[in-house]
Amino acid sequence: MKLPSEAELLRIFIGESDKHQGRPLYEVLVEEARRRHLAGATVLRGTLGYGASSRIHTAKILRLSEELPMVIEIVDAPEKIAAFLPDLESMIGEGLVTLERVRVLMYRHETSS
């Protein structure tokens, strides 16, 4: 797959316990991105953070460690990201979604010989 040098980075901030149809939302988002053949997606688990509620979520306090912040980053061509956005609207109840232009310097994988 070829990725254009001018692409977009979609960043989705949600909670670890957020669900979509009973499944972890971060898994559903990555699987949907893959199904749509988006160039790549990564899930990052935060150790500390807060959102619109201003409630701190941290791995230090056992009872709050189940609701750690999750960030999903997806990179692809602007038109492919734009086509994915309506699905986000229906899947995400709480969270933050950002979009920024990025310059892709390298996107490759090693082929087995």
Number of C-alpha atoms within 10 A of each C-alpha: 9 9 16 15 14 13 19 22 19 22 19 20 21 24 23 18 14 19 17 15 8 7 11 14 20 25 14 15 22 19 13 15 19 14 9 13 12 19 17 13 18 12 17 12 13 17 14 14 15 13 15 8 6 8 10 13 21 19 16 10 9 9 10 13 15 14 20 20 25 22 20 19 19 22 24 25 19 18 10 17 21 14 11 17 12 10 12 14 10 9 15 19 12 12 15 13 17 10 16 11 14 15 11 14 9 9 12 8 7 5 5 4 3
